[in-house]
């Protein structure tokens, strides 16, 4: 968002580690990468990416193809 709301220090943070494409989007490992980032945030171990006061986190990941849609989707909500 141009307003900065989704950036570090903003009100609604998204992709604090720059997203999965920045990691090369390794098929099969993307969900694990998301969860590692969320756990680091909730433990206060994310270094310069740390979201101050992080208490809840959400990851959504889909894979495979069923027509034009993902064949499977997983949603994880983590809380401190």
TALINTA-V285980 format. One record per residue. N is the residue number from 0. OMEGA is omega in degrees with one decimal (NA if undefined). Layout:
BEGIN
[[N | OMEGA] [N | OMEGA]]
END
This chain:
BEGIN
[[0 | 179.8] [1 | -178.3] [2 | -178.2] [3 | -177.1] [4 | -177.3] [5 | 179.0] [6 | 177.2] [7 | -176.2] [8 | 178.6] [9 | -174.8] [10 | -178.5] [11 | -173.8] [12 | 178.6] [13 | 175.4] [14 | -179.2] [15 | 177.9] [16 | 179.3] [17 | 175.3] [18 | -174.8] [19 | 177.7] [20 | 179.2] [21 | 178.4] [22 | -179.4] [23 | 177.6] [24 | -179.4] [25 | -176.6] [26 | -179.7] [27 | -178.5] [28 | -174.5] [29 | 178.8] [30 | 177.6] [31 | 178.0] [32 | 177.4] [33 | -176.4] [34 | 176.6] [35 | 178.7] [36 | -178.4] [37 | 179.0] [38 | 177.3] [39 | 178.4] [40 | -176.9] [41 | 177.6] [42 | -178.1] [43 | -175.2] [44 | -174.4] [45 | 176.7] [46 | -177.4] [47 | 178.7] [48 | -171.4] [49 | 173.0] [50 | -178.0] [51 | 177.4] [52 | -178.8] [53 | -180.0] [54 | -179.8] [55 | 179.9] [56 | -179.3] [57 | 174.9] [58 | 175.4] [59 | -178.3] [60 | 178.2] [61 | 180.0] [62 | -178.2] [63 | 180.0] [64 | 172.9] [65 | -170.6] [66 | 178.9] [67 | -176.4] [68 | 174.3] [69 | 179.3] [70 | -179.8] [71 | 178.3] [72 | 176.1] [73 | 176.0] [74 | 178.5] [75 | 173.6] [76 | -178.9] [77 | 177.4] [78 | -179.1] [79 | NA]]
END
